[in-house]
């Protein structure tokens, strides 16, 4: 390879020396395209000041008669590009010449000249070539002033339509140019041949070097991939051993936990352990394929290793979660007496809180919509059932503690704590509803007044003959008028205050969109700054309402409403961040957040309505829901009623346990059948971001 390089270098040196010998002597260095600063540019210093003035006068006469200017550029040779016409085009571009500007370029040593014109100029190719032929004798005689003056004169005739062709004076005077052109042609033909040969040799060298380099890179990549795969295989092997040890220790832990906390409490743990054993068997089978003598494709080995790692990671986490739960219960056993005292105090304080809300509900005016009353009554009923469930768990924990069964006691204490947490959430939401009912007349009046002002702006802008409103705008205006009419007709006595406020927020958001499309930039900013505080408050209120509802009904709400709530929170956070720098975008985001929160609330309510009928809740009685441990003597209906509140609230089956992220996972590991993912607890979570915010549209362009 070294010999080949040396040979190539020697040949290249010889060929370059030949090229230099064959090339004609150059009096000056080559010129690259330049930016013109005047009508005449002469880097060869051929022209005198009077010559330049004469050419400028001729160009001025041409411009006066036709609107076109003639630029004269004289250089030794052309470089980058080295073709005269292409070089002149580059000069015109760099100098930002117009379509009416013409360049007469002359290469004194290159033996090349010509007229460079824009293709949009009304000058035919035949006329341009004829003018070039007319000035050729003058160029050969190095009378560049005469050539430029004659070119300007004939260009004026051609552009005005009075040009009748060449003067026929070229005659024998073309011999000099022809001879020079012929000699240059022969020289460049030889040089071209030499360069082609040199290029072929260089290409061969580059190709051989490139192939060798690619082969080396390929070997290195394969070695790196093999090393990484082996490292992951070793990691998978270690993880598999850890999982196997954890499964064996979990067998013992389940037995201990069952004896300590009861068989019912460890059912989920047993189920998780069974799934882990099944998954472990699959993982060991894959490990056997990796270790046998049968050759495997790299992609298969990679897939098996990834499968083992996924199985072991999931099994380790889920069994670890179960072990941690029971460890936490053991730690809390010593505090059982103190925890029971605290629970009894919470129970004593909870009943008056519920009674106060119930008293307000019973005194509600009859004009309120029945569906709104039913929903409040259902929440009050559920809150009462949760208190009964908490009392039941406190009773069971007390009995277990007195019998010396601390494990069973702490399980009941945990369930009671969860019931109280759910109760607190419901009462907080009911209190917010009560406050909403009390402030609704004033709030609705204020928001309706703002809606009227926005509506008036839209109607003023669309009322002119020059503006045709879109169908969406027309529909929104009609909806706003109807809503305002309904509010006026209610005269402060709203049958569904929450529903009316929701309608106000929805229509206001759409009307903001319509108005934004009708205002100019400054007006949009002014409107956004005025509306933004109210829009942010509205969005925050809607998000709080949706969050409270989903939290209190988590047992019956799927991931859909939770996702919309998460998106609403993200949009509101973005709106808050942009409120000072971009109020227009912030207003759009706030309206999006408001809409997403209302969607979360409405879809959540639909899911609850589809799962539980409100007519089944006894909203008039908030005591005596029974004890689920007392299954004797007419306690069946009461037991079902008490359990209904727990299921709807998400306490049963551990949906509420561990702050809502249940340790009790789904009953099957959906990942270990087709391995498409792993089932998880309470169905919460969502997708951050999202929303339909505007802005940020990218632009583009081009150059001539």
Residue, then its C-alpha position, 0 to 999 in steps of 0.5 A: x500500500x505504501x508503494x502504491x501511495x509513493x507511485x501515485x505521488x510521483x505520477x501526480x508531481x510529474x503531471x502537475x509539472x506538465x500542466x504548468x509547462x503547458x499553461x500560458x504565462x499569466x501576467x496577473x493572478x486569477x480573479x474570483x467573482x467580486x462585488x461591483x462598486x461602479x460601472x467600470x471595473x478594471x483589475x488589469x489597469x488597462x484603462x485610463x481615467x478618460x477611458x473610464x469616463x467615456x465608458x460611463x457616458x456610454x452606459x449612462x446614454x444606454x440607461x437614459x434610452x432603455x433603462x438598462x445599464x452596462x457594467x464593464x469588467x476587465x480582469x486577467x482570468x476567471x476563477x471559481x468559476x473559470x468560465x467567463x459567463x458563469x463568472x459574470x453571473x456570479x458577479x451580478x448576483x454578488x453585486x445584486x444587479x437587476x434584471x435590466x443590468x448587463x455585464x460586458x466581461x473581458x478576460x485579457x489573458x483568458x482570451x474570453x469575453x461576452x455579454x452577460x444578461x438576465x434571462x428576463x431582459x427583452x434581448x434575444x440570444x441572436x441579437x446578443x451574439x450578433x453584438x458580441x461578434x460586432x465588437x470582437x475585432x475591437x476586443x482583439x485589438x485591445x480597444x476595450x473602450x471602443x468595444x464597450x461604446x459600440x456594445x452600448x450603442x447596439x444594445x440601445x438599438x436592440x432594446x428599442x427594436x431598431x437593431x438590424x444585425x451585425x455591421x459585418x466589419x469583423x472580416x479578417x480581424x477575427x484571425x487573432x482571436x481565432x488563433x488565440x482561441x485555437x491555441x488555448x483550446x489545444x492547451x486546455x485539451x492537453x491539460x484536461x486529459x492530464x487532469x482526468x488521468x490524475x483524477x482517476x489515480x486519486x479516485x483509485x487511491x481514495x477508493x482503496x483507502x475508503x474500503x480499508x477504512x470501512x472494513x476496519x470500522x465494520x469490524x470495530x462496530x461488530x466487536x463493540x456490539x458483541x461486547x455490549x451484548x455479552x455485558x447485557x447477557x451477564x447482567x441478565x444472568x445476575x438479575x435472573x439469580x436475584x429474582x430466583x432468590x427473591x421468589x424463594x424468600x417471598x415464599x417464606x415471607x407470604x407464610x409469615x405474613x399470612x400468620x401475622x396479618x391474616x390470609x385475606x391480607x396476603x392474597x394479592x401477595x400470593x397472586x403476585x408470587x404465582x405470576x413471578x414464578x410463571x415468568x421465572x420459568x420463561x426467563x430460565x428457558x430463554x437463558x437456556x437458549x443463550x447458553x446452549x451450543x446451537x448458534x443464534x442470530x445476534x438479533x434473537x440473542x438481543x431480544x431474549x436478553x431484553x426479555x429476561x431483563x424485563x421479566x426480572x425487573x418487573x418481578x423484582x419490583x412487584x415482589x419488592x413492593x409487596x414485601x415493603x408493604x408488609x414491612x411497613x405494617x410490621x413497623x406500624x404495629x408498635x404504634x397501634x394503640x396510639x393510632x387507634x386513639x387518633x382514629x377515634x378522635x377523627x371519627x368524633x370530629x367527622x360526624x359534625x362536619x358531615x351533619x353541617x353539610x347535610x343540614x345545608x343540603x336539606x335547606x337548599x331551595x327547591x328551584x335548584x335542578x334535581x340532577x344537581x341536587x342528586x349529585x350533591x346528595x350522592x356525595x353526602x351519602x358516600x361520605x356517610x358510608x365511608x364514616x361507617x366503614x371507618x367505624x367498622x374498621x376501628x371496631x375490628x382493629x380494637x378487637x384484634x388488638x385486645x386479642x393480641x393480634x397486632x397484625x390484623x389490628x394494623x391492617x384494619x387501622x390502615x383501612x380506616x385511615x384510608x376511609x377517613x382520607x377519602x371522607x376528607x376529600x369528599x367533604x372538601x369538595x362538598x364545601x367547595x360546592x356550597x361556596x360555589x352555590x353561595x357566590x354563584x349569582x355574583x360570579x355569574x353576573x360578573x362573568x356575563x358582563x365580561x362576555x357581553x363586552x367581548x361579544x360587543x367587540x366581535x359584533x362591531x368587527x363583523x358588522x362591517x361590509x369588509x368583514x365576513x365572519x366564519x361559520x364558527x364565529x357566527x355559531x359562537x356569537x349565536x350561542x353567546x347571545x342565547x346564554x346571556x338571554x338565559x342568564x337574564x331570564x334566570x334573574x339570579x335564581x340559577x337552577x344549576x349554578x355549576x353548569x351555568x358557570x361551565x357554559x360561561x367558561x366554554x363560550x368565553x373561550x370560543x369567543x376569545x378565539x373568534x375575537x383573536x382572529x379579527x384583531x390586529x397584533x396590538x389589539x390581540x395583546x391588549x385583549x389578552x392582557x385584559x382577559x388573562x387573569x379571569x381565564x387563569x382563575x377559571x381554568x384553575x377552578x375547573x381543574x380543582x373541581x375535576x381533581x376533587x371529583x376524580x379523587x373522590x370517585x377514583x374507584x369508578x374513573x378510568x385513565x381517560x378523565x385522568x389523562x385530560x386532567x393531567x393535560x389541563x394541569x400542564x396547559x395551565x402551568x405553561x399559561x402561567x409561565x407565558x403570562x408576561x412574555x406572550x399573553x396571547x399564547x397564554x390566554x389560548x393555553x388557559x382556555x385550553x386548560x379550562x376546556x380539558x378540565x371540563x372534559x375530564x369532569x364531564x367524562x368522569x361523571x359519565x363513567x360514574x353514572x354508567x357504573x353506579x346509579x345515583x338512585x341507589x344512594x340513600x342521601x337522606x340518611x347518614x347513619x347506621x350503614x352497618x358493619x361488614x363484619x356483622x353478617x348476621x341478623x339483617x345486616x346484608x343491605x347495610x353491608x352492601x351500602x357501606x361497601x358501595x362507598x368504599x368501592x366507589x371511593x377506591x378503598x376496596x382492593x387496595x386502589x386507595x392504599x399507599x396514597x392511591x398508587x396501589x400495592x395491590x396490582x391487577x390480578x394478572x401480569x399482562x406482560x407475561x402472556x404476550x409480554x406487551x406490558x405490565x398491569x399496574x395499580x390504580x389506573x391513574x396517571x396521564x400524558x403530560x403536555x398535549x393541548x391545542x395551543x397555537x403559535x410557533x408556526x415555522x417560516x421559509x423562503x428562498x433566494x433568486 
